Amino acid sequence: MKYNIRGENVEVTGSIKEYVEKKIGKLERYFDTPPTSDVNVNISVYNDEQQIEVTIPMTNLLLRAEENHVDLYAAIDLVVDKLERQIRKYKTKVNRKFRQKGAPKHVFAELEREREELAVQELDAEEELEIVRTKRFDLKPMDSEEAVLQMDMLGHAFYVFTNAISGDTNVVYRRRDGRYGLIEPS
């Protein structure tokens, strides 16, 4: 992993940098092959309170956590604990869904196809309002919890799916406050 450590209202010393790299480096044990993604760390100080934000974008998964504490080293420990819980949670949910819904190769193929389609949609949104390409894809029936998991794994702000219970097309999205919203037809 490549570390990008920034300090805001604080100088990032060598010992802080070493401690962050050592603690976050322990997350590699949760992966079969060490991730090659960048690790973005923002350390800031406001009114004698230390804040650390860690973002690790990976394929099909975005790990992000932040923590406030009066002691910077304690904040680093707490944020690493949060990241470990996220990794365990995603691995457990993904493994359970694989066992319930089918073979992993089909699930990964579907995730990859959806990720490509959403990437094309994002590029189209950045362009002018001219529609230059139309994508069609099957909406997989699932519950809102699985849709949130899929959205987080893709690293997107929203996810369109078919509600397994009602059969309606729904959208889950990430709110600015970090929680999730659900849009369903009336």
TORVEX-257313 format. One record per atom (N, C-alpha, C): residue in one letter; atom name; x, z, y. Coordinates in Angstrom, 2 decimals. Example, Ala and Ser with C-alpha at 12.3 -4.5 7.8 and 13.67 -1.06 7.14 Angstrom:
<pts>
> midren drenke east up north
> A N 13.19 7.80 -5.69
> A CA 12.30 7.80 -4.50
> A C 13.20 7.80 -3.30
> S N 12.85 7.08 -2.25
> S CA 13.67 7.14 -1.06
> S C 12.90 7.87 0.03
</pts>
This chain:
<pts>
> midren drenke east up north
> M N 0.84 0.00 -1.18
> M CA 0.00 0.00 0.00
> M C 0.88 0.00 1.24
> K N 0.42 -0.71 2.25
> K CA 1.13 -0.76 3.52
> K C 0.40 0.15 4.51
> Y N 1.16 1.02 5.15
> Y CA 0.57 2.01 6.04
> Y C 0.69 1.58 7.49
> N N -0.41 1.70 8.22
> N CA -0.45 1.45 9.65
> N C -0.96 2.74 10.28
> I N -0.05 3.57 10.77
> I CA -0.39 4.89 11.29
> I C -0.26 4.88 12.80
> R N -1.36 5.19 13.48
> R CA -1.39 5.20 14.94
> R C -1.74 6.59 15.45
> G N -1.16 6.95 16.55
> G CA -1.47 8.23 17.17
> G C -2.12 8.04 18.52
> E N -3.14 8.84 18.79
> E CA -3.84 8.78 20.07
> E C -3.75 10.17 20.69
> N N -3.10 10.29 21.81
> N CA -2.84 11.58 22.47
> N C -1.92 12.46 21.63
> V N -1.19 11.86 20.70
> V CA -0.26 12.61 19.86
> V C 0.84 11.65 19.41
> E N 2.05 12.16 19.31
> E CA 3.16 11.36 18.80
> E C 3.22 11.52 17.28
> V N 3.26 10.39 16.57
> V CA 3.33 10.42 15.11
> V C 4.80 10.58 14.72
> T N 5.15 11.79 14.32
> T CA 6.53 12.08 13.95
> T C 6.80 11.61 12.52
> G N 8.04 11.62 12.15
> G CA 8.43 11.21 10.81
> G C 7.82 12.11 9.74
> S N 7.75 13.41 10.02
> S CA 7.19 14.33 9.02
> S C 5.69 14.11 8.84
> I N 4.98 13.81 9.92
> I CA 3.55 13.51 9.81
> I C 3.36 12.23 9.01
> K N 4.16 11.23 9.34
> K CA 4.06 9.95 8.64
> K C 4.34 10.12 7.14
> E N 5.38 10.88 6.80
> E CA 5.71 11.13 5.39
> E C 4.58 11.85 4.68
> Y N 4.00 12.86 5.34
> Y CA 2.94 13.64 4.73
> Y C 1.71 12.77 4.46
> V N 1.34 11.93 5.44
> V CA 0.19 11.03 5.28
> V C 0.44 10.07 4.12
> E N 1.62 9.44 4.08
> E CA 1.93 8.48 3.03
> E C 1.95 9.15 1.65
> K N 2.48 10.37 1.58
> K CA 2.55 11.10 0.31
> K C 1.14 11.42 -0.20
> K N 0.30 11.94 0.68
> K CA -1.05 12.34 0.27
> K C -1.93 11.14 -0.08
> I N -1.92 10.12 0.76
> I CA -2.75 8.95 0.50
> I C -2.20 8.16 -0.69
> G N -0.90 8.19 -0.88
> G CA -0.29 7.51 -2.03
> G C -0.78 8.05 -3.36
> K N -1.24 9.31 -3.38
> K CA -1.77 9.89 -4.61
> K C -3.06 9.22 -5.06
> L N -3.72 8.49 -4.17
> L CA -4.96 7.80 -4.53
> L C -4.70 6.63 -5.49
> E N -3.45 6.17 -5.55
> E CA -3.12 5.05 -6.43
> E C -3.38 5.37 -7.90
> R N -3.38 6.65 -8.25
> R CA -3.57 7.02 -9.66
> R C -4.98 6.67 -10.15
> Y N -5.91 6.40 -9.25
> Y CA -7.28 6.06 -9.64
> Y C -7.43 4.58 -9.99
> F N -6.39 3.79 -9.79
> F CA -6.48 2.35 -10.02
> F C -5.54 1.93 -11.14
> D N -5.97 0.93 -11.93
> D CA -5.14 0.42 -13.02
> D C -3.87 -0.21 -12.46
> T N -4.03 -1.05 -11.43
> T CA -2.88 -1.63 -10.74
> T C -2.90 -1.11 -9.31
> P N -1.76 -0.77 -8.76
> P CA -1.74 -0.23 -7.39
> P C -2.33 -1.23 -6.39
> P N -3.24 -0.78 -5.53
> P CA -3.83 -1.68 -4.54
> P C -2.78 -2.20 -3.56
> T N -2.95 -3.43 -3.13
> T CA -2.00 -4.03 -2.18
> T C -2.57 -4.09 -0.78
> S N -3.62 -3.32 -0.52
> S CA -4.28 -3.39 0.77
> S C -3.54 -2.55 1.82
> D N -3.91 -2.79 3.06
> D CA -3.37 -2.01 4.17
> D C -4.13 -0.69 4.26
> V N -3.44 0.33 4.71
> V CA -4.06 1.63 4.95
> V C -3.97 1.87 6.45
> N N -5.12 1.91 7.11
> N CA -5.17 2.13 8.55
> N C -5.49 3.59 8.81
> V N -4.57 4.27 9.51
> V CA -4.73 5.70 9.79
> V C -4.66 5.89 11.31
> N N -5.70 6.51 11.86
> N CA -5.72 6.86 13.28
> N C -5.72 8.37 13.39
> I N -4.73 8.90 14.09
> I CA -4.64 10.34 14.31
> I C -4.83 10.57 15.80
> S N -5.74 11.46 16.15
> S CA -5.98 11.73 17.56
> S C -6.18 13.22 17.79
> V N -5.93 13.63 19.03
> V CA -6.08 15.03 19.42
> V C -6.99 15.06 20.64
> Y N -8.06 15.86 20.54
> Y CA -8.98 16.05 21.64
> Y C -9.32 17.54 21.73
> N N -9.01 18.14 22.85
> N CA -9.36 19.55 23.09
> N C -8.89 20.45 21.96
> D N -7.64 20.37 21.60
> D CA -7.02 21.21 20.57
> D C -7.64 21.01 19.18
> E N -8.33 19.89 18.97
> E CA -8.86 19.58 17.64
> E C -8.25 18.26 17.17
> Q N -7.71 18.28 15.96
> Q CA -7.06 17.10 15.39
> Q C -8.10 16.28 14.64
> Q N -8.08 14.98 14.82
> Q CA -9.00 14.10 14.10
> Q C -8.18 13.04 13.39
> I N -8.51 12.79 12.13
> I CA -7.84 11.73 11.38
> I C -8.91 10.82 10.79
> E N -8.71 9.52 10.95
> E CA -9.59 8.51 10.37
> E C -8.74 7.63 9.47
> V N -9.20 7.41 8.25
> V CA -8.48 6.57 7.30
> V C -9.42 5.48 6.82
> T N -8.97 4.23 6.89
> T CA -9.73 3.08 6.40
> T C -8.84 2.29 5.46
> I N -9.36 2.04 4.25
> I CA -8.62 1.26 3.25
> I C -9.52 0.13 2.78
> P N -9.38 -1.06 3.38
> P CA -10.20 -2.19 2.92
> P C -9.60 -2.80 1.65
> M N -10.42 -2.91 0.61
> M CA -9.99 -3.52 -0.65
> M C -11.03 -4.54 -1.07
> T N -10.70 -5.33 -2.05
> T CA -11.65 -6.31 -2.56
> T C -12.85 -5.58 -3.13
> N N -14.02 -5.92 -2.66
> N CA -15.30 -5.36 -3.11
> N C -15.47 -3.87 -2.83
> L N -14.61 -3.29 -2.03
> L CA -14.73 -1.86 -1.75
> L C -14.06 -1.54 -0.42
> L N -14.73 -0.77 0.39
> L CA -14.15 -0.29 1.65
> L C -14.17 1.23 1.61
> L N -12.99 1.82 1.59
> L CA -12.88 3.27 1.62
> L C -12.66 3.70 3.06
> R N -13.48 4.65 3.53
> R CA -13.33 5.12 4.90
> R C -13.74 6.58 4.95
> A N -12.93 7.36 5.64
> A CA -13.25 8.78 5.82
> A C -12.63 9.27 7.11
> E N -13.25 10.26 7.69
> E CA -12.67 10.89 8.87
> E C -12.92 12.39 8.78
> E N -12.04 13.14 9.44
> E CA -12.13 14.60 9.37
> E C -11.57 15.20 10.65
> N N -12.17 16.29 11.10
> N CA -11.70 17.05 12.26
> N C -11.28 18.43 11.80
> H N -10.19 18.93 12.38
> H CA -9.73 20.27 12.04
> H C -8.73 20.70 13.11
> V N -8.54 22.01 13.26
> V CA -7.56 22.49 14.25
> V C -6.14 22.25 13.77
> D N -5.93 22.18 12.45
> D CA -4.61 21.92 11.88
> D C -4.56 20.49 11.34
> L N -3.60 19.70 11.80
> L CA -3.51 18.29 11.40
> L C -3.29 18.14 9.91
> Y N -2.42 18.97 9.34
> Y CA -2.13 18.85 7.91
> Y C -3.35 19.20 7.06
> A N -4.14 20.16 7.51
> A CA -5.39 20.49 6.81
> A C -6.38 19.34 6.91
> A N -6.43 18.69 8.08
> A CA -7.32 17.53 8.25
> A C -6.92 16.40 7.31
> I N -5.62 16.18 7.15
> I CA -5.14 15.14 6.24
> I C -5.56 15.47 4.81
> D N -5.40 16.73 4.40
> D CA -5.82 17.13 3.05
> D C -7.31 16.91 2.85
> L N -8.11 17.28 3.84
> L CA -9.56 17.14 3.73
> L C -9.99 15.68 3.65
> V N -9.34 14.81 4.44
> V CA -9.72 13.40 4.43
> V C -9.32 12.75 3.10
> V N -8.21 13.16 2.50
> V CA -7.81 12.64 1.20
> V C -8.80 13.09 0.12
> D N -9.29 14.34 0.24
> D CA -10.31 14.82 -0.70
> D C -11.58 13.97 -0.61
> K N -11.98 13.62 0.62
> K CA -13.16 12.77 0.80
> K C -12.95 11.40 0.15
> L N -11.77 10.83 0.36
> L CA -11.49 9.51 -0.22
> L C -11.50 9.58 -1.74
> E N -10.95 10.66 -2.32
> E CA -10.97 10.81 -3.77
> E C -12.40 10.88 -4.30
> R N -13.27 11.62 -3.58
> R CA -14.67 11.72 -4.00
> R C -15.34 10.35 -3.95
> Q N -15.04 9.56 -2.90
> Q CA -15.62 8.23 -2.79
> Q C -15.19 7.35 -3.96
> I N -13.92 7.39 -4.28
> I CA -13.41 6.56 -5.38
> I C -14.07 6.96 -6.69
> R N -14.13 8.25 -6.97
> R CA -14.76 8.71 -8.22
> R C -16.24 8.33 -8.25
> K N -16.92 8.46 -7.14
> K CA -18.34 8.12 -7.06
> K C -18.56 6.64 -7.35
> Y N -17.78 5.77 -6.72
> Y CA -17.94 4.33 -6.93
> Y C -17.59 3.94 -8.35
> K N -16.51 4.51 -8.88
> K CA -16.12 4.17 -10.25
> K C -17.20 4.60 -11.23
> T N -17.77 5.78 -11.04
> T CA -18.82 6.26 -11.92
> T C -20.06 5.37 -11.83
> K N -20.49 5.05 -10.61
> K CA -21.68 4.23 -10.44
> K C -21.47 2.83 -10.98
> V N -20.32 2.24 -10.68
> V CA -20.05 0.88 -11.15
> V C -20.01 0.84 -12.67
> N N -19.33 1.82 -13.27
> N CA -19.26 1.85 -14.74
> N C -20.64 2.04 -15.35
> R N -21.46 2.87 -14.77
> R CA -22.81 3.09 -15.28
> R C -23.64 1.81 -15.16
> K N -23.53 1.13 -14.02
> K CA -24.29 -0.11 -13.83
> K C -23.84 -1.19 -14.80
> F N -22.53 -1.25 -15.08
> F CA -22.03 -2.24 -16.04
> F C -22.63 -2.00 -17.41
> R N -22.67 -0.76 -17.83
> R CA -23.22 -0.44 -19.15
> R C -24.71 -0.75 -19.20
> Q N -25.41 -0.52 -18.10
> Q CA -26.86 -0.70 -18.08
> Q C -27.25 -2.16 -17.90
> K N -26.55 -2.88 -17.05
> K CA -27.00 -4.21 -16.63
> K C -26.34 -5.37 -17.34
> G N -25.24 -5.17 -18.06
> G CA -24.64 -6.29 -18.76
> G C -23.13 -6.26 -18.71
> A N -22.56 -7.34 -19.18
> A CA -21.11 -7.45 -19.31
> A C -20.44 -7.49 -17.94
> P N -19.24 -6.90 -17.83
> P CA -18.54 -6.86 -16.54
> P C -18.21 -8.24 -15.99
> K N -17.89 -9.20 -16.85
> K CA -17.49 -10.50 -16.30
> K C -18.64 -11.16 -15.56
> H N -19.88 -10.94 -16.02
> H CA -21.03 -11.51 -15.33
> H C -21.29 -10.79 -14.01
> V N -21.11 -9.47 -14.02
> V CA -21.33 -8.70 -12.80
> V C -20.29 -9.08 -11.74
> F N -19.01 -9.19 -12.16
> F CA -17.97 -9.56 -11.20
> F C -18.18 -10.98 -10.67
> A N -18.61 -11.89 -11.54
> A CA -18.88 -13.26 -11.09
> A C -19.99 -13.27 -10.04
> E N -21.02 -12.47 -10.27
> E CA -22.13 -12.41 -9.32
> E C -21.68 -11.77 -8.01
> L N -20.89 -10.69 -8.09
> L CA -20.37 -10.05 -6.88
> L C -19.51 -11.01 -6.07
> E N -18.66 -11.76 -6.75
> E CA -17.80 -12.71 -6.07
> E C -18.62 -13.80 -5.38
> R N -19.65 -14.31 -6.07
> R CA -20.50 -15.35 -5.49
> R C -21.22 -14.82 -4.25
> E N -21.77 -13.60 -4.34
> E CA -22.45 -13.01 -3.19
> E C -21.49 -12.76 -2.04
> R N -20.27 -12.31 -2.35
> R CA -19.28 -12.06 -1.30
> R C -18.92 -13.35 -0.56
> E N -18.76 -14.43 -1.31
> E CA -18.46 -15.72 -0.68
> E C -19.61 -16.18 0.20
> E N -20.82 -16.01 -0.28
> E CA -21.98 -16.43 0.50
> E C -22.11 -15.62 1.78
> L N -21.87 -14.29 1.70
> L CA -21.95 -13.46 2.89
> L C -20.82 -13.80 3.87
> A N -19.64 -14.14 3.35
> A CA -18.53 -14.52 4.23
> A C -18.87 -15.80 4.98
> V N -19.49 -16.74 4.30
> V CA -19.90 -17.99 4.95
> V C -20.95 -17.69 6.01
> Q N -21.88 -16.79 5.69
> Q CA -22.91 -16.43 6.67
> Q C -22.29 -15.78 7.90
> E N -21.28 -14.93 7.71
> E CA -20.63 -14.29 8.85
> E C -19.90 -15.31 9.72
> L N -19.21 -16.26 9.08
> L CA -18.54 -17.30 9.85
> L C -19.54 -18.13 10.64
> D N -20.68 -18.44 10.01
> D CA -21.71 -19.22 10.68
> D C -22.27 -18.46 11.88
> A N -22.40 -17.13 11.76
> A CA -22.95 -16.34 12.86
> A C -22.01 -16.32 14.06
> E N -20.69 -16.41 13.81
> E CA -19.74 -16.40 14.91
> E C -19.72 -17.73 15.66
> E N -20.09 -18.80 15.00
> E CA -20.13 -20.11 15.63
> E C -21.35 -20.15 16.56
> E N -21.59 -21.30 17.13
> E CA -22.78 -21.45 17.96
> E C -24.02 -21.37 17.09
> L N -25.17 -21.50 17.67
> L CA -26.41 -21.35 16.94
> L C -26.74 -22.55 16.07
> E N -25.85 -23.50 15.98
> E CA -26.05 -24.66 15.13
> E C -25.84 -24.27 13.67
> I N -26.82 -24.56 12.83
> I CA -26.71 -24.26 11.40
> I C -25.99 -25.43 10.75
> V N -24.80 -25.16 10.22
> V CA -23.99 -26.22 9.63
> V C -24.00 -26.18 8.11
> R N -24.52 -25.08 7.55
> R CA -24.55 -24.98 6.09
> R C -25.64 -24.01 5.68
> T N -26.30 -24.32 4.61
> T CA -27.34 -23.45 4.07
> T C -26.90 -22.99 2.69
> K N -26.97 -21.68 2.47
> K CA -26.61 -21.13 1.16
> K C -27.88 -20.62 0.50
> R N -27.96 -20.86 -0.78
> R CA -29.07 -20.34 -1.57
> R C -28.49 -19.50 -2.70
> F N -29.12 -18.37 -2.95
> F CA -28.66 -17.53 -4.04
> F C -29.83 -16.74 -4.59
> D N -29.73 -16.38 -5.84
> D CA -30.77 -15.58 -6.48
> D C -30.62 -14.13 -6.05
> L N -31.75 -13.54 -5.70
> L CA -31.75 -12.14 -5.34
> L C -31.95 -11.32 -6.61
> K N -31.00 -10.48 -6.89
> K CA -31.02 -9.66 -8.11
> K C -31.97 -8.48 -7.91
> P N -32.89 -8.24 -8.84
> P CA -33.74 -7.05 -8.72
> P C -32.91 -5.78 -8.91
> M N -33.05 -4.86 -7.99
> M CA -32.30 -3.59 -8.06
> M C -32.99 -2.57 -7.19
> D N -32.56 -1.32 -7.32
> D CA -33.09 -0.29 -6.44
> D C -32.22 -0.20 -5.19
> S N -32.69 0.54 -4.19
> S CA -31.98 0.59 -2.91
> S C -30.62 1.27 -3.05
> E N -30.49 2.22 -3.98
> E CA -29.20 2.90 -4.19
> E C -28.14 1.90 -4.67
> E N -28.51 1.06 -5.62
> E CA -27.56 0.05 -6.12
> E C -27.23 -0.96 -5.03
> A N -28.22 -1.31 -4.19
> A CA -27.98 -2.25 -3.10
> A C -26.98 -1.68 -2.10
> V N -27.08 -0.38 -1.80
> V CA -26.12 0.26 -0.90
> V C -24.73 0.22 -1.52
> L N -24.64 0.49 -2.82
> L CA -23.36 0.43 -3.53
> L C -22.76 -0.98 -3.44
> Q N -23.58 -1.99 -3.69
> Q CA -23.11 -3.37 -3.61
> Q C -22.64 -3.71 -2.19
> M N -23.41 -3.28 -1.19
> M CA -23.05 -3.56 0.20
> M C -21.71 -2.92 0.54
> D N -21.51 -1.65 0.14
> D CA -20.26 -0.97 0.42
> D C -19.10 -1.61 -0.31
> M N -19.33 -2.03 -1.55
> M CA -18.25 -2.67 -2.31
> M C -17.84 -3.99 -1.66
> L N -18.81 -4.69 -1.05
> L CA -18.50 -5.95 -0.38
> L C -17.91 -5.72 1.01
> G N -18.10 -4.54 1.55
> G CA -17.59 -4.25 2.88
> G C -18.41 -4.86 3.99
> H N -19.70 -5.06 3.75
> H CA -20.57 -5.67 4.76
> H C -21.49 -4.63 5.38
> A N -22.13 -5.02 6.47
> A CA -23.02 -4.11 7.18
> A C -24.45 -4.19 6.67
> F N -24.79 -5.18 5.87
> F CA -26.13 -5.30 5.32
> F C -26.07 -5.96 3.95
> Y N -27.19 -5.86 3.20
> Y CA -27.26 -6.47 1.88
> Y C -28.73 -6.80 1.59
> V N -29.01 -8.05 1.20
> V CA -30.36 -8.51 0.90
> V C -30.54 -8.46 -0.61
> F N -31.70 -7.93 -1.06
> F CA -31.94 -7.81 -2.50
> F C -33.44 -7.81 -2.76
> T N -33.81 -7.98 -4.03
> T CA -35.20 -7.88 -4.44
> T C -35.43 -6.47 -4.97
> N N -36.43 -5.80 -4.43
> N CA -36.76 -4.45 -4.87
> N C -37.29 -4.52 -6.29
> A N -36.66 -3.81 -7.23
> A CA -37.04 -3.86 -8.64
> A C -38.43 -3.29 -8.87
> I N -38.88 -2.38 -8.02
> I CA -40.19 -1.75 -8.22
> I C -41.30 -2.60 -7.64
> S N -41.16 -3.01 -6.36
> S CA -42.24 -3.74 -5.69
> S C -42.12 -5.26 -5.82
> G N -40.91 -5.75 -6.10
> G CA -40.70 -7.20 -6.18
> G C -40.53 -7.87 -4.83
> D N -40.57 -7.09 -3.74
> D CA -40.40 -7.63 -2.39
> D C -38.93 -7.79 -2.04
> T N -38.65 -8.66 -1.09
> T CA -37.29 -8.81 -0.58
> T C -37.04 -7.70 0.43
> N N -35.96 -6.95 0.23
> N CA -35.60 -5.84 1.11
> N C -34.18 -6.05 1.63
> V N -33.85 -5.31 2.68
> V CA -32.51 -5.32 3.25
> V C -32.07 -3.88 3.47
> V N -30.87 -3.54 3.00
> V CA -30.26 -2.26 3.35
> V C -29.17 -2.55 4.38
> Y N -28.95 -1.61 5.28
> Y CA -27.94 -1.81 6.31
> Y C -27.29 -0.49 6.68
> R N -26.07 -0.59 7.22
> R CA -25.33 0.59 7.65
> R C -25.65 0.82 9.12
> R N -26.11 2.03 9.43
> R CA -26.45 2.39 10.80
> R C -25.18 2.80 11.56
> R N -25.28 2.85 12.86
> R CA -24.11 3.23 13.67
> R C -23.68 4.67 13.41
> D N -24.62 5.52 12.99
> D CA -24.26 6.92 12.72
> D C -23.65 7.11 11.33
> G N -23.45 6.00 10.58
> G CA -22.80 6.07 9.28
> G C -23.77 6.20 8.12
> R N -25.03 6.47 8.41
> R CA -26.02 6.57 7.34
> R C -26.58 5.19 7.06
> Y N -27.57 5.09 6.18
> Y CA -28.09 3.80 5.75
> Y C -29.57 3.66 6.11
> G N -29.97 2.41 6.34
> G CA -31.36 2.10 6.61
> G C -31.87 1.09 5.61
> L N -33.20 1.03 5.45
> L CA -33.86 0.10 4.53
> L C -34.94 -0.63 5.28
> I N -34.93 -1.96 5.19
> I CA -35.97 -2.77 5.81
> I C -36.79 -3.37 4.67
> E N -38.11 -3.11 4.72
> E CA -38.99 -3.66 3.70
> E C -40.24 -4.20 4.38
> P N -40.85 -5.24 3.81
> P CA -42.04 -5.85 4.45
> P C -43.24 -4.90 4.39
> S N -44.10 -5.04 5.38
> S CA -45.27 -4.16 5.42
> S C -46.45 -4.77 4.67
</pts>
